[in-house]
Amino acid sequence: MWEIIENLSGWAKLTGLGIPVLVIFLLILYAHGDKEAIELPSTINELKENVTQQTLEETSNSGIVIVKEFHETGKNLAKDVKDPVAAKTVEWGWTFAGMMLALYIFLAVAIALYKAFGG
């Protein structure tokens, strides 16, 4: 708990809460005997190590799902098109849209992590 108190300004920035609110929250947890919750990742560096890699992996996996779903939608829509060139264009367009959406989500998460942890 002392490590959190020593890094209180960093935790306030990370959570978006004010320092008085964090102190009150920690006191409530301490008073109710939830010391284990306070001792989980107690330093910002420890949190950064644990969260950053897992978050980026989950975002990548979500991106793969998005691209696959958009590709399948493009295939289904292309079945209704009689012109083979237009059908391939529809399929490719939907796949490309899925890739761009996945890239946008990945970059947004990466930028958020960068801003939260300062590099």
LUMVEX-841080 format. One record per atom (N, C-alpha, C): residue number from 0; atom name; x, y, z. Coordinates in steps of 0.02 Angstrom, whole numbers, plus 50000, padded with zeros to 5 digits. Atoms other than C-alpha are relative to their C-alpha. Layout:
<rs>
+-----+-------+-------+-------+-------+
: num : atomo :  east : north :    up :
+-----+-------+-------+-------+-------+
: NUM :    CA :     X :     Y :     Z :
...
+-----+-------+-------+-------+-------+
</rs>
This chain:
<rs>
+-----+-------+-------+-------+-------+
: num : atomo :  east : north :    up :
+-----+-------+-------+-------+-------+
:   0 :     N : 50041 : 49941 : 50000 :
:   0 :    CA : 50000 : 50000 : 50000 :
:   0 :     C : 50043 : 50063 : 50000 :
:   1 :     N : 49957 : 49941 : 49997 :
:   1 :    CA : 50144 : 50118 : 50037 :
:   1 :     C : 50028 : 50017 : 49931 :
:   2 :     N : 49975 : 49986 : 50068 :
:   2 :    CA : 50208 : 50098 : 49859 :
:   2 :     C : 49948 : 50039 : 49960 :
:   3 :     N : 50053 : 49963 : 50034 :
:   3 :    CA : 50040 : 50159 : 49796 :
:   3 :     C : 49998 : 50072 : 50025 :
:   4 :     N : 50002 : 49933 : 49972 :
:   4 :    CA : 50043 : 50307 : 49914 :
:   4 :     C : 50060 : 50041 : 49976 :
:   5 :     N : 49941 : 49965 : 50025 :
:   5 :    CA : 50221 : 50351 : 49860 :
:   5 :     C : 49991 : 50022 : 49928 :
:   6 :     N : 50011 : 49986 : 50071 :
:   6 :    CA : 50163 : 50349 : 49678 :
:   6 :     C : 49930 : 50028 : 49988 :
:   7 :     N : 50069 : 49979 : 50003 :
:   7 :    CA : 49996 : 50432 : 49711 :
:   7 :     C : 49986 : 50046 : 49940 :
:   8 :     N : 50012 : 49956 : 50057 :
:   8 :    CA : 50015 : 50566 : 49577 :
:   8 :     C : 49997 : 49960 : 49935 :
:   9 :     N : 50002 : 50043 : 50060 :
:   9 :    CA : 50052 : 50433 : 49446 :
:   9 :     C : 49936 : 49960 : 49995 :
:  10 :     N : 50063 : 50037 : 49999 :
:  10 :    CA : 49901 : 50331 : 49499 :
:  10 :     C : 49941 : 50046 : 49985 :
:  11 :     N : 50053 : 49952 : 50014 :
:  11 :    CA : 49793 : 50487 : 49494 :
:  11 :     C : 49996 : 50014 : 49925 :
:  12 :     N : 49998 : 49988 : 50073 :
:  12 :    CA : 49849 : 50520 : 49315 :
:  12 :     C : 49974 : 49939 : 49962 :
:  13 :     N : 50020 : 50062 : 50035 :
:  13 :    CA : 49823 : 50338 : 49264 :
:  13 :     C : 49925 : 49987 : 50006 :
:  14 :     N : 50071 : 50015 : 49990 :
:  14 :    CA : 49649 : 50321 : 49338 :
:  14 :     C : 49955 : 50058 : 49983 :
:  15 :     N : 50041 : 49941 : 50015 :
:  15 :    CA : 49591 : 50498 : 49301 :
:  15 :     C : 49964 : 50027 : 50061 :
:  16 :     N : 50031 : 49977 : 49937 :
:  16 :    CA : 49541 : 50523 : 49483 :
:  16 :     C : 50045 : 50051 : 50034 :
:  17 :     N : 49960 : 49954 : 49961 :
:  17 :    CA : 49598 : 50659 : 49599 :
:  17 :     C : 50034 : 49964 : 50058 :
:  18 :     N : 49963 : 50030 : 49944 :
:  18 :    CA : 49721 : 50622 : 49739 :
:  18 :     C : 49956 : 49991 : 50061 :
:  19 :     N : 50043 : 50011 : 49942 :
:  19 :    CA : 49592 : 50650 : 49877 :
:  19 :     C : 49953 : 49940 : 49991 :
:  20 :     N : 50045 : 50056 : 50013 :
:  20 :    CA : 49474 : 50526 : 49795 :
:  20 :     C : 50037 : 49934 : 50007 :
:  21 :     N : 49960 : 50062 : 49994 :
:  21 :    CA : 49612 : 50395 : 49782 :
:  21 :     C : 50016 : 49985 : 50073 :
:  22 :     N : 49985 : 50011 : 49929 :
:  22 :    CA : 49660 : 50419 : 49964 :
:  22 :     C : 49939 : 49973 : 50036 :
:  23 :     N : 50062 : 50024 : 49969 :
:  23 :    CA : 49479 : 50397 : 50019 :
:  23 :     C : 49987 : 49928 : 49979 :
:  24 :     N : 50010 : 50068 : 50025 :
:  24 :    CA : 49464 : 50242 : 49909 :
:  24 :     C : 50047 : 49950 : 50034 :
:  25 :     N : 49952 : 50044 : 49967 :
:  25 :    CA : 49623 : 50166 : 49982 :
:  25 :     C : 49984 : 49991 : 50074 :
:  26 :     N : 50019 : 50006 : 49929 :
:  26 :    CA : 49565 : 50204 : 50160 :
:  26 :     C : 49940 : 49954 : 50008 :
:  27 :     N : 50059 : 50044 : 49997 :
:  27 :    CA : 49398 : 50119 : 50127 :
:  27 :     C : 50022 : 49927 : 49990 :
:  28 :     N : 49976 : 50069 : 50010 :
:  28 :    CA : 49486 : 49965 : 50057 :
:  28 :     C : 50039 : 49975 : 50061 :
:  29 :     N : 49960 : 50020 : 49943 :
:  29 :    CA : 49606 : 49962 : 50203 :
:  29 :     C : 49956 : 49987 : 50061 :
:  30 :     N : 50045 : 50008 : 49943 :
:  30 :    CA : 49467 : 49982 : 50331 :
:  30 :     C : 49958 : 49937 : 49995 :
:  31 :     N : 50040 : 50060 : 50009 :
:  31 :    CA : 49368 : 49838 : 50257 :
:  31 :     C : 50042 : 49937 : 49996 :
:  32 :     N : 49957 : 50058 : 50000 :
:  32 :    CA : 49518 : 49723 : 50259 :
:  32 :     C : 50017 : 49973 : 49932 :
:  33 :     N : 49983 : 50022 : 50068 :
:  33 :    CA : 49540 : 49713 : 50071 :
:  33 :     C : 50071 : 50018 : 49983 :
:  34 :     N : 49930 : 49983 : 50011 :
:  34 :    CA : 49728 : 49725 : 50083 :
:  34 :     C : 50027 : 49967 : 49937 :
:  35 :     N : 49977 : 50035 : 50060 :
:  35 :    CA : 49750 : 49599 : 49942 :
:  35 :     C : 49986 : 50042 : 49937 :
:  36 :     N : 50017 : 49958 : 50058 :
:  36 :    CA : 49662 : 49716 : 49819 :
:  36 :     C : 50048 : 50059 : 49995 :
:  37 :     N : 49954 : 49943 : 50000 :
:  37 :    CA : 49779 : 49857 : 49870 :
:  37 :     C : 50069 : 49977 : 49978 :
:  38 :     N : 49932 : 50023 : 50014 :
:  38 :    CA : 49934 : 49749 : 49849 :
:  38 :     C : 50008 : 49969 : 49931 :
:  39 :     N : 49991 : 50029 : 50066 :
:  39 :    CA : 49899 : 49687 : 49673 :
:  39 :     C : 50054 : 50039 : 49964 :
:  40 :     N : 49943 : 49964 : 50029 :
:  40 :    CA : 50007 : 49785 : 49549 :
:  40 :     C : 50010 : 50067 : 50036 :
:  41 :     N : 49993 : 49942 : 49956 :
:  41 :    CA : 50074 : 49913 : 49670 :
:  41 :     C : 50040 : 50056 : 49969 :
:  42 :     N : 49962 : 49946 : 50032 :
:  42 :    CA : 50189 : 50009 : 49555 :
:  42 :     C : 49976 : 50008 : 49929 :
:  43 :     N : 50022 : 49987 : 50069 :
:  43 :    CA : 50152 : 50088 : 49389 :
:  43 :     C : 50042 : 49959 : 49952 :
:  44 :     N : 49958 : 50041 : 50045 :
:  44 :    CA : 50300 : 49996 : 49310 :
:  44 :     C : 49976 : 49928 : 49998 :
:  45 :     N : 50026 : 50068 : 49997 :
:  45 :    CA : 50231 : 49830 : 49369 :
:  45 :     C : 49935 : 49994 : 49961 :
:  46 :     N : 50063 : 49998 : 50037 :
:  46 :    CA : 50060 : 49875 : 49301 :
:  46 :     C : 50013 : 50005 : 49925 :
:  47 :     N : 49982 : 49991 : 50071 :
:  47 :    CA : 50138 : 49931 : 49137 :
:  47 :     C : 50023 : 49934 : 49969 :
:  48 :     N : 49975 : 50064 : 50026 :
:  48 :    CA : 50228 : 49765 : 49116 :
:  48 :     C : 49944 : 49950 : 49991 :
:  49 :     N : 50054 : 50049 : 50002 :
:  49 :    CA : 50073 : 49663 : 49153 :
:  49 :     C : 49947 : 50017 : 49948 :
:  50 :     N : 50058 : 49980 : 50040 :
:  50 :    CA : 49944 : 49763 : 49057 :
:  50 :     C : 50017 : 50010 : 49927 :
:  51 :     N : 49985 : 49980 : 50069 :
:  51 :    CA : 50032 : 49824 : 48901 :
:  51 :     C : 50002 : 49941 : 49953 :
:  52 :     N : 49993 : 50058 : 50044 :
:  52 :    CA : 50079 : 49656 : 48826 :
:  52 :     C : 49934 : 49965 : 49991 :
:  53 :     N : 50064 : 50035 : 50005 :
:  53 :    CA : 49913 : 49574 : 48866 :
:  53 :     C : 49949 : 50040 : 49960 :
:  54 :     N : 50048 : 49958 : 50036 :
:  54 :    CA : 49813 : 49721 : 48800 :
:  54 :     C : 50015 : 50000 : 49925 :
:  55 :     N : 49983 : 50001 : 50071 :
:  55 :    CA : 49908 : 49725 : 48636 :
:  55 :     C : 49986 : 49932 : 49968 :
:  56 :     N : 50016 : 50067 : 50027 :
:  56 :    CA : 49889 : 49536 : 48614 :
:  56 :     C : 49924 : 49992 : 49989 :
:  57 :     N : 50073 : 50005 : 50006 :
:  57 :    CA : 49701 : 49544 : 48646 :
:  57 :     C : 49974 : 50044 : 49943 :
:  58 :     N : 50021 : 49956 : 50054 :
:  58 :    CA : 49684 : 49691 : 48527 :
:  58 :     C : 50017 : 49969 : 49933 :
:  59 :     N : 49981 : 50034 : 50063 :
:  59 :    CA : 49779 : 49595 : 48392 :
:  59 :     C : 49952 : 49943 : 49985 :
:  60 :     N : 50047 : 50056 : 50010 :
:  60 :    CA : 49667 : 49443 : 48417 :
:  60 :     C : 49932 : 50026 : 49978 :
:  61 :     N : 50064 : 49971 : 50020 :
:  61 :    CA : 49513 : 49553 : 48405 :
:  61 :     C : 50003 : 50025 : 49928 :
:  62 :     N : 49992 : 49977 : 50069 :
:  62 :    CA : 49581 : 49629 : 48245 :
:  62 :     C : 49995 : 49944 : 49950 :
:  63 :     N : 50005 : 50058 : 50044 :
:  63 :    CA : 49599 : 49457 : 48169 :
:  63 :     C : 49927 : 49979 : 49991 :
:  64 :     N : 50071 : 50018 : 50003 :
:  64 :    CA : 49418 : 49418 : 48211 :
:  64 :     C : 49962 : 50050 : 49957 :
:  65 :     N : 50034 : 49949 : 50040 :
:  65 :    CA : 49361 : 49583 : 48136 :
:  65 :     C : 50013 : 49990 : 49926 :
:  66 :     N : 49982 : 50009 : 50071 :
:  66 :    CA : 49454 : 49552 : 47973 :
:  66 :     C : 49965 : 49937 : 49972 :
:  67 :     N : 50033 : 50061 : 50023 :
:  67 :    CA : 49385 : 49374 : 47960 :
:  67 :     C : 49925 : 50011 : 49989 :
:  68 :     N : 50073 : 49988 : 50006 :
:  68 :    CA : 49206 : 49432 : 47990 :
:  68 :     C : 49985 : 50045 : 49941 :
:  69 :     N : 50010 : 49956 : 50057 :
:  69 :    CA : 49220 : 49573 : 47864 :
:  69 :     C : 50011 : 49962 : 49935 :
:  70 :     N : 49986 : 50040 : 50059 :
:  70 :    CA : 49296 : 49451 : 47738 :
:  70 :     C : 49941 : 49954 : 49984 :
:  71 :     N : 50058 : 50044 : 50010 :
:  71 :    CA : 49153 : 49328 : 47763 :
:  71 :     C : 49939 : 50039 : 49975 :
:  72 :     N : 50056 : 49959 : 50022 :
:  72 :    CA : 49026 : 49468 : 47743 :
:  72 :     C : 50010 : 50019 : 49926 :
:  73 :     N : 49984 : 49985 : 50070 :
:  73 :    CA : 49112 : 49520 : 47581 :
:  73 :     C : 49987 : 49941 : 49954 :
:  74 :     N : 50012 : 50060 : 50040 :
:  74 :    CA : 49106 : 49341 : 47517 :
:  74 :     C : 49925 : 49989 : 49990 :
:  75 :     N : 50073 : 50011 : 50004 :
:  75 :    CA : 48920 : 49327 : 47557 :
:  75 :     C : 49967 : 50051 : 49955 :
:  76 :     N : 50028 : 49948 : 50044 :
:  76 :    CA : 48881 : 49492 : 47472 :
:  76 :     C : 50021 : 49990 : 49928 :
:  77 :     N : 49975 : 50010 : 50068 :
:  77 :    CA : 48988 : 49447 : 47321 :
:  77 :     C : 49963 : 49944 : 49964 :
:  78 :     N : 50038 : 50055 : 50031 :
:  78 :    CA : 48882 : 49291 : 47291 :
:  78 :     C : 49942 : 50026 : 49959 :
:  79 :     N : 50058 : 49972 : 50035 :
:  79 :    CA : 48739 : 49403 : 47235 :
:  79 :     C : 50019 : 50040 : 49938 :
:  80 :     N : 49976 : 49960 : 50057 :
:  80 :    CA : 48846 : 49495 : 47106 :
:  80 :     C : 50015 : 49953 : 49942 :
:  81 :     N : 49991 : 50045 : 50058 :
:  81 :    CA : 48842 : 49419 : 46931 :
:  81 :     C : 50067 : 50011 : 49965 :
:  82 :     N : 49936 : 49986 : 50032 :
:  82 :    CA : 48999 : 49504 : 46865 :
:  82 :     C : 50058 : 49976 : 50045 :
:  83 :     N : 49946 : 50026 : 49958 :
:  83 :    CA : 49155 : 49410 : 46927 :
:  83 :     C : 50049 : 50053 : 50024 :
:  84 :     N : 49953 : 49947 : 49980 :
:  84 :    CA : 49264 : 49566 : 46929 :
:  84 :     C : 49968 : 50042 : 50056 :
:  85 :     N : 50035 : 49961 : 49949 :
:  85 :    CA : 49135 : 49663 : 47028 :
:  85 :     C : 49994 : 49959 : 50065 :
:  86 :     N : 50006 : 50043 : 49941 :
:  86 :    CA : 49112 : 49514 : 47146 :
:  86 :     C : 50066 : 50000 : 50039 :
:  87 :     N : 49934 : 49999 : 49967 :
:  87 :    CA : 49299 : 49510 : 47183 :
:  87 :     C : 50012 : 50068 : 50031 :
:  88 :     N : 49992 : 49933 : 49973 :
:  88 :    CA : 49297 : 49698 : 47208 :
:  88 :     C : 49960 : 50009 : 50065 :
:  89 :     N : 50041 : 49996 : 49940 :
:  89 :    CA : 49155 : 49685 : 47334 :
:  89 :     C : 50034 : 49961 : 50057 :
:  90 :     N : 49968 : 50041 : 49949 :
:  90 :    CA : 49244 : 49545 : 47427 :
:  90 :     C : 50063 : 50034 : 50026 :
:  91 :     N : 49938 : 49966 : 49980 :
:  91 :    CA : 49410 : 49639 : 47427 :
:  91 :     C : 49985 : 50063 : 50040 :
:  92 :     N : 50018 : 49938 : 49966 :
:  92 :    CA : 49327 : 49801 : 47480 :
:  92 :     C : 49980 : 49988 : 50072 :
:  93 :     N : 50020 : 50015 : 49931 :
:  93 :    CA : 49247 : 49723 : 47632 :
:  93 :     C : 50060 : 49975 : 50041 :
:  94 :     N : 49941 : 50023 : 49964 :
:  94 :    CA : 49409 : 49635 : 47680 :
:  94 :     C : 50045 : 50059 : 50017 :
:  95 :     N : 49959 : 49941 : 49988 :
:  95 :    CA : 49504 : 49798 : 47661 :
:  95 :     C : 49970 : 50044 : 50055 :
:  96 :     N : 50034 : 49961 : 49948 :
:  96 :    CA : 49374 : 49889 : 47767 :
:  96 :     C : 50012 : 49969 : 50069 :
:  97 :     N : 49986 : 50034 : 49936 :
:  97 :    CA : 49397 : 49758 : 47904 :
:  97 :     C : 50071 : 50011 : 50023 :
:  98 :     N : 49930 : 49988 : 49982 :
:  98 :    CA : 49586 : 49779 : 47897 :
:  98 :     C : 50010 : 50071 : 50025 :
:  99 :     N : 49993 : 49930 : 49979 :
:  99 :    CA : 49571 : 49968 : 47911 :
:  99 :     C : 49969 : 50011 : 50069 :
: 100 :     N : 50032 : 49994 : 49934 :
: 100 :    CA : 49450 : 49954 : 48059 :
: 100 :     C : 50044 : 49969 : 50054 :
: 101 :     N : 49956 : 50034 : 49951 :
: 101 :    CA : 49565 : 49830 : 48147 :
: 101 :     C : 50062 : 50041 : 50013 :
: 102 :     N : 49941 : 49958 : 49992 :
: 102 :    CA : 49715 : 49942 : 48116 :
: 102 :     C : 49984 : 50062 : 50042 :
: 103 :     N : 50020 : 49941 : 49962 :
: 103 :    CA : 49622 : 50093 : 48182 :
: 103 :     C : 49992 : 49983 : 50075 :
: 104 :     N : 50010 : 50020 : 49930 :
: 104 :    CA : 49572 : 50001 : 48342 :
: 104 :     C : 50067 : 49986 : 50033 :
: 105 :     N : 49935 : 50016 : 49972 :
: 105 :    CA : 49749 : 49935 : 48368 :
: 105 :     C : 50040 : 50063 : 50014 :
: 106 :     N : 49963 : 49938 : 49990 :
: 106 :    CA : 49826 : 50107 : 48345 :
: 106 :     C : 49970 : 50042 : 50056 :
: 107 :     N : 50032 : 49962 : 49945 :
: 107 :    CA : 49698 : 50188 : 48461 :
: 107 :     C : 50019 : 49971 : 50068 :
: 108 :     N : 49981 : 50032 : 49937 :
: 108 :    CA : 49738 : 50061 : 48598 :
: 108 :     C : 50074 : 50013 : 50014 :
: 109 :     N : 49929 : 49989 : 49990 :
: 109 :    CA : 49926 : 50079 : 48571 :
: 109 :     C : 50014 : 50072 : 50022 :
: 110 :     N : 49991 : 49930 : 49981 :
: 110 :    CA : 49915 : 50269 : 48581 :
: 110 :     C : 49975 : 50012 : 50071 :
: 111 :     N : 50026 : 49992 : 49932 :
: 111 :    CA : 49808 : 50258 : 48738 :
: 111 :     C : 50049 : 49971 : 50052 :
: 112 :     N : 49951 : 50029 : 49954 :
: 112 :    CA : 49935 : 50143 : 48821 :
: 112 :     C : 50062 : 50045 : 50005 :
: 113 :     N : 49942 : 49955 : 50000 :
: 113 :    CA : 50076 : 50260 : 48769 :
: 113 :     C : 49987 : 50062 : 50043 :
: 114 :     N : 50017 : 49940 : 49961 :
: 114 :    CA : 49986 : 50410 : 48843 :
: 114 :     C : 49992 : 49983 : 50074 :
: 115 :     N : 50011 : 50019 : 49930 :
: 115 :    CA : 49938 : 50317 : 49002 :
: 115 :     C : 50065 : 49987 : 50037 :
: 116 :     N : 49939 : 50019 : 49966 :
: 116 :    CA : 50112 : 50254 : 49039 :
: 116 :     C : 50060 : 50043 : 49981 :
: 117 :     N : 49947 : 49954 : 50017 :
: 117 :    CA : 50215 : 50392 : 48960 :
: 117 :     C : 50059 : 49970 : 49963 :
: 118 :     N : 49945 : 50027 : 50042 :
: 118 :    CA : 50315 : 50289 : 48837 :
: 118 :     C : 50015 : 49932 : 50020 :
+-----+-------+-------+-------+-------+
</rs>
